[in-house]
């Protein structure tokens, strides 16, 4: 019996996302303000969750929650927002994960490889999952780099 696309990708998805979330939970409120150029760790975390909501809409037919406000889509240099409350960011990340996974689980098997037009360029939902994994990995690396740079300055 052939596994569904959703069932096939979920173990990899969960491994990456749970590792990222565990790393986030070890941060402190003070570390959320640490920056690289114009982007803080807290901003990256908010951005990561917002992108998951956007992808749920663009690729998985799951409209964004009505009360969701997107703060980070225009880039760090254009935003005056700060995100320095770890508990709120963790909750927001967990909610975006649940929202996206629900959208992925409801996508008919026949649509996983259909090209979809969206603001970031055409992709299939399957390709979009890969892009999200890559996106999370980039931000995980940036967070690690920022923390190491800050620690080096403290010595």
Steps between C-alpha positions, in 0.01 A plus 500: 500500500635840400535765771344841442726795430396653832590183692833480317615855573377530859786311671757728334286809561452412867871430553602841364222699661525336842874561508444864405228545763715337769781743414257792520371390840855518638533869410451776754293815462826699492637289215195581288633856465843390371548611141679434175488812289143626542340168593457373855455141607147580616419650162628189321282278716190708432588502130544123491152446642342759270653330197345171609159669510560649155605164355193335652291748302699497175564127470262312731166678456494605866402868536684699763322550832286814481673663796855436373708810436809453284783721627811368325423463129672823401837416649679596817613844388144612439353377826502681831357195677688326778429151623656441841254275683612141462182341630291691243733408215506132596119497508486677164747252347305203638175645363647561154633144497163354591327719240737398223493130591122507497509653152752242380297213645187617320662547158374235259775265381433606141600862577845444656676524163278764335671829427354791696552869424598711798683825583837325545482314171331189376554178696323180580389439859767230526768748391356753743561262790864477394522877480357531851751249638781695335359828633487368856855369464628838386348674800624231739851560367464877529382471859796278587738744329354802681527326837863399431593852389342646812675245725835580337451871578431417867839328546 
